[in-house]
Amino acid sequence: MASPDPVDPYLIPGTDVLRNRLGIVSTDELSAAEADLSFARALQLLEAPVAATNDLEELQRIHFHLFQDVYDWAGQIRTIDVRKDVPGAQFFLPHGYIGHAAAICFAELAEDNHLANLPRAAFVDKLACHYEKINYIHPFREGNGRVQRIYWNRVALAAGWQLDWRPVHGEENHTAARIGSDQQDLGPLATMFDKIVTTPDASSPVAWSTEEIRRLSISPPHK
């Protein structure tokens, strides 16, 4: 992530390493430790998921649970404006509007009955639309993608579908989301979700969930 502020309060002063509870001062070491610790915490969510309230508070509870061992700001809404550290990337929603925008977005999701009882094509299109809106809000300084995947995995299962992210690489996800927010073109996101949306595999839900969580816990070095 990049910030327009001359001083990013989330970084260890004089470095590009996120302030953390582990005393780590290397981006590579922090990414590895974060992946391991968030994987262990994500596994706990299989047995004891956070309350499915379909609101910003649910995202905050997921974020806190995943990153409580790593960051003292786990579960807290970001206090600076951020964007992906790639050429041409636009800023996500200004931090001062996060609460208001989230309330609107989750109300719209509720109006769509949380995507329940939809045929596959309609589910894919609606998921792309709502995913883009929540992604643009980007409520946390780091870890938004993993929180979103866990959240939308739950929403999909409750709606009668399953999200299998294996056919999609991280860069495809990031590019599709950027095009959705920067150009208001949901086509790439719909194409991405068309690869992902499957019928639930009742024969091996634990194995699937464990593999998916392992993938969710792997993140690139912080920027």
BAFI-3210 file (N, C-alpha, C; in Angstrom, 3 decimals, decimal comma, padded with zeros to 6 digits):
// residues 223
n [1|2|3|4|5|6|7|8|9|10|11|12|13|14|15|16|17|18|19|20|21|22|23|24|25|26|27|28|29|30|31|32|33|34|35|36|37|38|39|40|41|42|43|44|45|46|47|48|49|50|51|52|53|54|55|56|57|58|59|60|61|62|63|64|65|66|67|68|69|70|71|72|73|74|75|76|77|78|79|80|81|82|83|84|85|86|87|88|89|90|91|92|93|94|95|96|97|98|99|100|101|102|103|104|105|106|107|108|109|110|111|112|113|114|115|116|117|118|119|120|121|122|123|124|125|126|127|128|129|130|131|132|133|134|135|136|137|138|139|140|141|142|143|144|145|146|147|148|149|150|151|152|153|154|155|156|157|158|159|160|161|162|163|164|165|166|167|168|169|170|171|172|173|174|175|176|177|178|179|180|181|182|183|184|185|186|187|188|189|190|191|192|193|194|195|196|197|198|199|200|201|202|203|204|205|206|207|208|209|210|211|212|213|214|215|216|217|218|219|220|221|222|223]
n.u [000,829|000,317|000,571|-000,800|000,094|002,862|004,040|003,546|001,611|001,345|003,648|006,889|008,970|011,044|011,213|009,784|008,203|005,450|004,204|004,384|003,441|005,385|007,965|009,369|011,425|011,740|010,366|009,972|010,242|008,148|005,924|005,992|005,645|003,180|001,553|001,641|000,581|-001,928|-003,082|-003,408|-005,230|-007,329|-008,152|-009,420|-011,743|-013,248|-014,348|-015,491|-017,000|-017,161|-019,914|-022,526|-023,282|-023,402|-022,256|-020,152|-019,020|-018,849|-016,791|-014,750|-014,541|-013,678|-011,203|-009,878|-009,726|-008,101|-005,652|-004,838|-002,628|-000,543|-000,773|-001,327|-003,361|-005,303|-008,457|-009,286|-010,539|-008,944|-006,915|-005,790|-005,500|-005,306|-003,729|-003,145|000,217|001,040|001,728|-000,258|-002,451|-005,479|-006,609|-008,211|-011,445|-011,715|-010,666|-012,349|-014,947|-015,617|-017,299|-019,913|-020,207|-019,965|-022,263|-024,234|-023,548|-023,813|-026,493|-027,560|-026,737|-028,298|-030,813|-030,668|-031,081|-028,883|-027,800|-029,054|-030,904|-030,492|-030,011|-027,029|-025,700|-026,835|-026,072|-023,269|-023,004|-024,176|-022,554|-020,076|-020,691|-021,303|-018,985|-017,040|-017,849|-017,487|-014,790|-013,726|-014,191|-012,345|-011,518|-009,339|-005,887|-004,162|-004,578|-007,108|-007,914|-007,857|-009,729|-012,024|-012,287|-012,815|-015,197|-016,895|-016,809|-018,338|-020,821|-021,431|-021,687|-023,878|-025,752|-026,003|-023,921|-020,431|-017,152|-014,375|-011,229|-008,987|-008,534|-007,789|-005,315|-003,531|-002,854|-004,661|-007,035|-006,521|-006,201|-008,698|-010,357|-009,355|-009,979|-012,710|-013,282|-011,811|-012,492|-015,140|-016,020|-017,315|-016,851|-014,338|-014,290|-016,661|-015,993|-013,873|-015,194|-016,844|-015,160|-014,798|-017,116|-018,839|-020,755|-021,565|-019,303|-020,208|-019,032|-016,441|-016,035|-014,356|-011,709|-011,619|-012,043|-009,824|-007,680|-008,339|-008,154|-005,439|-004,438|-005,500|-004,016|-001,547|000,388|001,722|004,927|004,764|004,109]
n.v [-001,191|002,329|005,586|008,920|010,506|012,175|010,879|007,664|006,317|003,640|002,346|001,163|003,658|005,183|002,981|000,611|-001,249|-002,728|-001,686|-003,906|-006,559|-008,373|-007,565|-007,591|-006,521|-006,810|-007,007|-009,419|-011,369|-010,584|-010,988|-013,788|-014,633|-013,468|-014,839|-017,497|-017,167|-015,987|-018,010|-020,052|-018,772|-018,415|-021,013|-021,491|-020,105|-021,827|-023,598|-021,904|-019,492|-015,903|-013,791|-013,716|-010,957|-009,349|-006,732|-003,818|-004,289|-007,058|-007,554|-006,274|-007,907|-010,295|-009,450|-008,697|-011,198|-012,675|-011,246|-010,587|-011,484|-010,265|-007,489|-004,492|-002,927|-004,515|-005,242|-002,634|000,307|001,852|004,820|006,449|007,400|005,108|003,274|000,762|-000,203|000,176|001,121|003,835|003,285|004,138|005,931|004,234|004,424|007,506|007,630|008,835|008,411|005,791|004,405|005,413|004,796|002,005|001,280|001,913|000,197|-002,389|-002,318|-002,308|-004,826|-006,352|-005,710|-007,148|-009,620|-010,878|-012,288|-014,713|-017,527|-017,267|-017,915|-019,321|-017,556|-015,049|-014,835|-014,664|-012,180|-010,388|-010,816|-009,860|-007,149|-006,334|-007,129|-005,435|-002,956|-003,230|-003,807|-001,405|000,248|-000,741|-001,169|-001,544|-001,107|-003,076|-006,424|-006,586|-008,116|-010,825|-010,777|-010,094|-012,349|-014,430|-013,453|-013,304|-015,956|-017,109|-015,813|-016,764|-019,572|-019,549|-018,692|-020,807|-021,474|-022,052|-020,728|-021,259|-020,447|-021,300|-021,299|-018,694|-016,212|-013,964|-011,476|-011,272|-010,991|-008,532|-006,790|-006,981|-005,957|-003,338|-002,319|-002,437|-000,504|001,801|002,222|001,679|-000,720|-003,755|-006,078|-007,635|-008,542|-010,054|-012,027|-013,202|-014,208|-016,011|-018,111|-019,007|-019,521|-022,249|-025,292|-026,319|-028,574|-031,152|-033,463|-033,179|-030,913|-029,976|-030,530|-028,986|-026,411|-026,087|-026,132|-023,893|-021,848|-021,956|-020,957|-018,388|-017,303|-016,740|-014,088|-011,315|-009,593|-006,710|-003,380]
n.w [000,000|-000,542|000,811|000,921|002,908|004,461|006,594|007,568|009,970|010,492|009,943|010,986|012,155|009,741|008,106|005,725|006,881|008,400|011,540|014,235|016,530|017,000|016,937|014,572|011,901|009,222|005,999|004,601|006,630|008,272|006,602|006,353|009,027|009,568|007,739|008,766|011,372|010,892|009,419|011,338|013,017|011,221|010,784|013,186|012,791|011,286|013,091|014,958|013,797|013,298|014,303|011,943|010,829|008,628|008,073|008,592|011,074|011,187|009,333|010,719|012,985|011,817|010,789|013,152|014,432|012,674|012,658|015,221|016,645|015,460|014,820|016,632|015,863|014,829|013,516|013,572|011,980|009,227|009,439|007,608|004,131|001,437|-001,265|-003,771|-004,282|-007,078|-010,481|-011,565|-009,937|-008,288|-005,378|-002,673|-001,031|000,728|004,122|005,999|005,196|005,463|007,390|006,823|004,064|004,137|005,559|003,691|001,563|002,690|003,292|000,728|-000,081|001,631|000,603|-001,715|-000,710|000,344|-001,740|-001,988|-003,315|-006,074|-009,573|-011,101|-012,989|-012,421|-009,761|-009,993|-011,350|-009,518|-007,292|-008,237|-008,457|-005,759|-004,453|-005,588|-004,550|-001,738|-001,728|-002,657|-000,501|001,351|004,226|006,019|007,006|006,156|004,940|003,798|001,546|002,395|004,462|003,002|001,320|003,147|004,202|001,888|001,094|003,135|002,739|000,186|000,633|002,368|000,578|-001,077|-002,753|-003,587|-003,245|-005,084|-005,155|-006,485|-009,361|-009,848|-009,801|-007,590|-008,823|-010,946|-009,535|-008,190|-010,395|-011,702|-009,705|-009,511|-012,061|-011,870|-009,857|-010,644|-013,333|-013,453|-014,555|-014,497|-015,815|-015,899|-013,205|-013,103|-014,960|-013,580|-011,265|-012,493|-012,949|-010,410|-008,887|-007,672|-007,179|-003,855|-002,251|-000,649|000,178|001,115|002,953|005,043|004,243|001,888|002,945|004,646|002,827|001,310|003,220|003,819|001,399|001,524|003,548|002,569|001,623|-000,304|000,223|002,360|001,232]
ca.u [000,000|001,000|-000,237|-000,437|000,635|004,324|004,404|002,527|001,692|001,311|004,971|007,984|009,623|012,242|011,178|008,529|007,682|004,312|004,377|003,821|003,592|006,393|009,290|010,005|011,782|011,955|009,092|009,852|009,994|006,806|004,952|005,994|005,039|001,769|000,880|001,505|-000,301|-003,291|-003,592|-003,864|-006,437|-008,407|-008,658|-010,346|-013,023|-014,038|-015,069|-016,227|-017,004|-017,716|-021,348|-022,832|-024,135|-023,432|-022,013|-018,749|-018,562|-018,446|-015,459|-013,805|-014,322|-012,836|-009,860|-009,268|-009,390|-006,987|-004,390|-004,668|-001,300|000,479|-000,903|-002,147|-004,502|-006,181|-009,883|-009,562|-010,675|-007,742|-006,994|-005,138|-005,953|-004,367|-003,919|-002,179|001,502|001,284|001,594|-001,584|-003,527|-006,201|-006,826|-009,469|-012,325|-011,116|-010,970|-013,417|-016,265|-015,742|-018,477|-021,134|-020,282|-020,207|-023,671|-025,003|-023,246|-024,396|-027,942|-027,854|-026,590|-029,489|-031,916|-030,519|-031,274|-027,562|-027,523|-029,681|-031,937|-030,208|-029,322|-025,588|-025,299|-027,243|-025,234|-021,955|-023,090|-024,445|-021,362|-019,091|-021,129|-021,159|-017,570|-016,339|-018,198|-016,820|-013,351|-013,373|-014,166|-011,016|-011,544|-008,180|-004,575|-003,605|-005,374|-008,466|-008,241|-008,146|-011,005|-013,096|-012,489|-013,491|-016,566|-017,689|-016,965|-019,473|-022,039|-021,716|-022,192|-025,228|-026,626|-026,100|-022,801|-019,114|-016,123|-013,119|-010,337|-007,778|-008,231|-007,488|-004,110|-003,735|-002,783|-005,927|-007,991|-006,226|-006,455|-010,143|-010,933|-008,966|-010,778|-014,073|-013,411|-011,243|-013,145|-016,550|-016,233|-017,383|-016,644|-013,267|-014,675|-017,644|-015,247|-013,133|-016,089|-017,379|-014,217|-014,696|-018,383|-019,133|-021,730|-020,872|-018,817|-020,602|-018,290|-015,182|-016,006|-013,233|-010,497|-011,677|-011,903|-008,447|-006,841|-008,667|-007,612|-003,992|-004,210|-005,837|-003,025|-000,318|000,306|003,012|005,537|004,091|004,727]
ca.v [000,000|003,609|006,584|010,279|011,194|012,113|009,907|006,622|005,889|002,184|001,809|001,413|004,869|005,031|001,738|000,323|-002,423|-002,419|-001,805|-005,205|-007,000|-009,418|-006,964|-007,908|-005,311|-007,219|-007,265|-010,847|-012,108|-010,242|-011,669|-015,211|-014,793|-013,112|-015,938|-018,629|-016,847|-015,769|-019,330|-020,717|-018,090|-018,657|-022,359|-021,391|-019,594|-022,953|-024,175|-020,862|-018,282|-014,700|-013,632|-013,318|-009,774|-008,683|-005,304|-003,492|-004,907|-008,433|-007,483|-005,927|-009,077|-011,219|-008,880|-008,819|-012,590|-013,107|-010,521|-010,146|-011,846|-009,572|-006,034|-003,953|-002,254|-005,525|-004,977|-001,201|000,987|002,627|006,262|007,149|007,000|004,133|002,726|-000,283|000,342|-000,199|002,309|004,261|002,903|005,212|005,720|003,671|005,413|008,264|006,923|009,477|008,010|004,328|003,961|005,776|004,029|000,603|001,125|001,928|-001,006|-003,581|-002,203|-002,738|-006,277|-006,889|-005,570|-008,258|-010,851|-011,478|-013,084|-016,029|-017,964|-016,769|-018,839|-019,075|-016,370|-013,866|-014,779|-014,168|-010,748|-009,654|-010,920|-008,923|-005,787|-006,058|-007,287|-004,209|-001,872|-003,440|-003,704|000,012|000,804|-001,129|-000,550|-001,784|-000,718|-004,275|-007,618|-006,472|-009,209|-012,048|-010,577|-010,165|-013,714|-015,185|-012,961|-013,706|-017,409|-017,395|-015,355|-017,688|-020,832|-019,307|-018,492|-022,055|-021,615|-022,140|-020,014|-021,987|-019,422|-021,890|-020,926|-017,260|-015,737|-012,701|-010,315|-011,189|-010,438|-007,115|-006,045|-006,924|-005,042|-001,980|-001,912|-002,221|000,758|002,942|002,420|001,299|-001,820|-004,979|-007,230|-008,530|-009,202|-011,086|-013,120|-013,867|-014,990|-017,124|-019,208|-019,323|-019,960|-023,663|-025,843|-026,791|-029,948|-031,656|-034,671|-032,892|-029,492|-029,633|-030,516|-027,814|-025,196|-025,984|-025,749|-022,513|-020,956|-021,887|-020,031|-017,048|-016,813|-016,392|-012,724|-010,797|-008,675|-005,423|-002,240]
ca.w [000,000|-000,476|001,497|000,553|004,071|004,514|007,622|007,710|011,371|010,601|009,662|011,913|011,655|008,946|007,341|005,043|007,573|009,251|012,991|014,593|017,920|017,044|016,928|013,303|011,149|007,838|005,334|004,291|007,873|008,749|005,750|006,695|010,349|009,449|007,048|009,675|012,489|010,406|009,031|012,555|013,477|010,263|011,051|014,309|012,300|010,792|014,224|015,675|012,973|013,920|014,059|010,560|010,925|007,325|008,223|008,790|012,312|010,900|008,739|011,781|013,842|011,062|010,731|014,472|014,734|011,836|012,827|016,604|017,134|014,676|014,817|017,713|015,240|014,234|013,663|013,599|010,694|008,923|009,716|006,507|002,802|000,875|-002,602|-004,092|-004,707|-008,468|-011,328|-011,986|-009,012|-007,641|-003,953|-002,227|-000,410|001,842|005,370|006,753|004,689|005,520|008,129|006,096|002,823|004,465|005,919|002,444|000,782|003,308|003,136|-000,632|-000,093|002,290|-000,352|-002,648|000,056|000,530|-002,940|-001,867|-004,260|-007,418|-010,474|-011,088|-013,755|-011,670|-008,558|-010,414|-011,648|-008,277|-006,452|-008,785|-008,119|-004,327|-004,110|-005,977|-003,630|-000,457|-001,954|-002,774|000,855|001,836|005,562|006,879|006,473|005,520|005,181|003,262|000,645|003,145|005,155|002,014|000,852|004,196|004,281|000,723|001,145|004,004|002,071|-000,918|001,176|002,881|-000,572|-001,826|-003,680|-002,971|-003,992|-005,206|-005,692|-007,060|-010,747|-009,966|-009,133|-006,903|-009,703|-011,672|-008,584|-007,978|-011,627|-011,920|-008,720|-009,874|-013,216|-011,383|-009,114|-011,367|-014,628|-013,326|-015,477|-013,707|-016,679|-015,432|-011,956|-013,425|-015,589|-012,520|-010,418|-013,279|-012,753|-008,991|-008,294|-007,888|-006,248|-002,642|-002,202|000,668|000,522|001,803|003,301|005,912|003,423|001,013|003,742|005,124|001,687|000,952|004,242|003,609|000,294|001,975|004,499|001,872|001,101|-000,740|001,173|002,505|000,561]
c.u [000,870|000,059|000,180|000,192|002,149|004,817|003,251|002,611|001,659|002,680|005,933|008,758|010,921|012,304|009,881|007,873|006,533|004,646|003,691|004,170|004,746|007,814|010,050|010,249|012,119|010,611|008,906|009,539|008,591|005,748|004,855|005,309|003,545|000,983|000,633|000,480|-001,743|-003,911|-004,154|-005,164|-007,612|-008,997|-009,658|-011,730|-013,877|-014,902|-015,956|-016,202|-017,554|-019,185|-021,589|-023,810|-024,211|-023,318|-020,522|-018,196|-018,157|-017,048|-014,406|-013,517|-013,452|-011,395|-009,160|-008,843|-008,169|-005,652|-004,102|-003,292|-000,194|000,431|-001,767|-003,339|-005,430|-007,640|-010,257|-009,620|-009,442|-007,980|-006,238|-005,747|-004,876|-004,726|-002,899|-000,906|001,870|001,072|000,148|-002,721|-004,159|-006,363|-008,172|-010,281|-011,598|-011,593|-012,126|-014,820|-016,542|-017,022|-019,768|-021,287|-020,571|-021,668|-024,544|-024,796|-023,870|-025,929|-028,365|-027,723|-027,805|-030,704|-031,875|-030,565|-029,979|-027,268|-028,117|-030,690|-031,746|-029,645|-027,865|-025,184|-025,644|-026,406|-023,862|-021,993|-023,306|-023,229|-020,287|-019,428|-020,871|-019,712|-016,806|-016,614|-017,478|-015,306|-012,909|-013,344|-012,839|-010,786|-010,271|-006,870|-003,928|-004,534|-006,780|-008,857|-008,609|-009,455|-012,165|-013,345|-013,214|-014,949|-017,400|-017,809|-018,175|-020,786|-022,431|-022,298|-023,613|-026,234|-026,733|-024,995|-021,493|-018,112|-014,824|-012,135|-009,129|-007,512|-007,749|-006,239|-004,366|-003,740|-004,055|-007,007|-007,778|-006,559|-007,953|-010,804|-010,597|-009,786|-012,210|-014,246|-012,936|-012,001|-014,633|-016,934|-016,168|-017,116|-015,539|-013,599|-015,690|-016,962|-014,476|-014,054|-016,735|-016,464|-014,299|-015,952|-018,677|-020,272|-020,982|-020,501|-019,073|-019,760|-017,017|-015,077|-014,806|-011,948|-010,480|-011,413|-010,475|-007,512|-007,088|-008,077|-006,101|-003,657|-004,476|-004,742|-001,724|-000,479|001,683|003,616|004,818|004,848|004,152]
c.v [001,250|004,608|007,969|011,042|011,095|011,111|008,925|006,075|004,380|001,553|002,063|002,611|004,567|003,769|001,651|-000,929|-002,007|-002,624|-003,091|-005,580|-007,978|-008,867|-007,232|-006,623|-005,634|-007,530|-008,750|-011,670|-011,820|-010,952|-013,148|-015,451|-014,503|-014,236|-017,112|-018,345|-016,645|-017,082|-020,057|-020,091|-018,338|-020,049|-022,346|-020,927|-020,693|-023,540|-023,152|-019,571|-017,089|-014,596|-013,090|-012,156|-008,980|-007,170|-005,073|-004,156|-006,361|-008,460|-007,161|-007,117|-010,122|-010,726|-009,010|-010,254|-013,042|-012,522|-010,076|-010,456|-010,999|-008,056|-005,551|-003,176|-003,250|-005,197|-003,517|-000,623|001,860|004,128|007,081|006,668|006,123|003,798|001,608|000,363|-000,205|001,029|002,591|003,934|004,133|004,903|005,040|004,783|006,175|007,716|007,539|009,059|006,520|003,872|004,215|004,929|002,558|000,362|001,071|000,622|-002,257|-003,527|-002,653|-004,250|-006,946|-006,800|-006,665|-009,605|-011,628|-012,547|-014,487|-016,253|-017,392|-017,892|-018,412|-017,791|-015,091|-013,718|-014,213|-012,664|-009,927|-009,678|-009,948|-007,495|-005,464|-006,197|-006,007|-003,089|-002,017|-003,313|-002,250|000,681|000,490|-000,627|-000,664|-001,392|-001,877|-005,434|-007,584|-007,659|-010,486|-011,946|-010,720|-011,595|-014,557|-014,750|-013,472|-015,215|-017,780|-017,005|-016,332|-019,004|-020,683|-019,159|-019,734|-022,272|-021,718|-021,420|-020,807|-021,065|-019,990|-021,487|-019,482|-016,912|-014,348|-011,504|-010,163|-010,576|-008,938|-006,285|-005,899|-005,950|-003,595|-001,469|-001,629|-000,877|001,957|003,253|002,096|000,219|-003,117|-006,241|-008,158|-009,236|-010,312|-012,287|-013,916|-014,754|-016,148|-018,336|-019,791|-019,969|-021,404|-024,085|-026,391|-028,258|-030,500|-032,840|-034,383|-031,423|-029,103|-029,535|-029,293|-026,553|-024,999|-025,546|-024,291|-021,537|-020,853|-020,911|-018,598|-016,455|-016,412|-015,023|-012,271|-009,906|-007,336|-004,348|-000,949]
c.w [000,000|000,153|001,046|001,708|004,083|005,551|007,773|009,129|011,553|010,378|010,817|011,370|010,910|008,119|006,557|005,626|008,484|010,726|013,451|016,028|018,101|017,079|015,644|012,512|009,694|007,196|005,032|005,542|008,398|007,922|006,104|008,035|010,300|008,793|007,988|010,775|012,029|009,923|010,243|013,058|012,528|010,443|012,201|013,857|011,673|011,897|014,923|014,869|013,741|013,559|012,654|010,566|009,626|007,441|008,438|010,041|012,083|010,271|009,797|012,680|013,131|011,068|012,082|014,741|013,939|012,274|014,256|017,164|016,515|014,833|015,980|017,169|014,525|014,530|013,651|012,183|010,457|009,134|008,683|005,198|002,160|-000,564|-002,786|-004,635|-006,088|-009,329|-011,718|-011,048|-008,375|-006,151|-003,709|-001,548|000,695|003,179|006,157|006,342|004,874|006,208|007,374|004,839|003,098|004,818|004,670|001,672|001,381|003,287|001,738|-000,759|000,561|001,369|-001,405|-001,940|000,225|-000,520|-002,890|-002,989|-005,662|-008,283|-010,615|-011,802|-013,010|-010,406|-008,897|-010,635|-010,378|-007,356|-006,934|-008,391|-006,651|-003,868|-004,427|-004,991|-002,296|-000,613|-002,036|-001,401|001,528|003,267|006,390|006,195|005,718|005,828|004,622|002,388|001,365|003,905|004,176|001,560|001,896|004,296|003,107|000,606|001,988|003,342|000,959|-000,405|001,708|001,743|-001,448|-002,835|-002,897|-003,856|-003,932|-005,923|-006,418|-008,513|-010,914|-009,178|-008,561|-007,821|-010,527|-010,796|-008,422|-009,212|-011,878|-010,962|-009,056|-011,056|-012,796|-010,713|-009,920|-012,651|-014,603|-014,349|-014,680|-014,524|-016,197|-014,114|-012,217|-014,076|-014,540|-011,682|-011,184|-013,187|-011,349|-008,428|-008,679|-006,968|-005,038|-002,724|-000,804|001,106|001,300|002,194|004,150|005,110|002,526|001,808|004,218|004,005|001,316|001,955|004,131|002,480|000,728|002,839|003,835|001,247|000,659|000,314|001,199|001,776|001,102]
res [m|a|s|p|d|p|v|d|p|y|l|i|p|g|t|d|v|l|r|n|r|l|g|i|v|s|t|d|e|l|s|a|a|e|a|d|l|s|f|a|r|a|l|q|l|l|e|a|p|v|a|a|t|n|d|l|e|e|l|q|r|i|h|f|h|l|f|q|d|v|y|d|w|a|g|q|i|r|t|i|d|v|r|k|d|v|p|g|a|q|f|f|l|p|h|g|y|i|g|h|a|a|a|i|c|f|a|e|l|a|e|d|n|h|l|a|n|l|p|r|a|a|f|v|d|k|l|a|c|h|y|e|k|i|n|y|i|h|p|f|r|e|g|n|g|r|v|q|r|i|y|w|n|r|v|a|l|a|a|g|w|q|l|d|w|r|p|v|h|g|e|e|n|h|t|a|a|r|i|g|s|d|q|q|d|l|g|p|l|a|t|m|f|d|k|i|v|t|t|p|d|a|s|s|p|v|a|w|s|t|e|e|i|r|r|l|s|i|s|p|p|h|k]
***
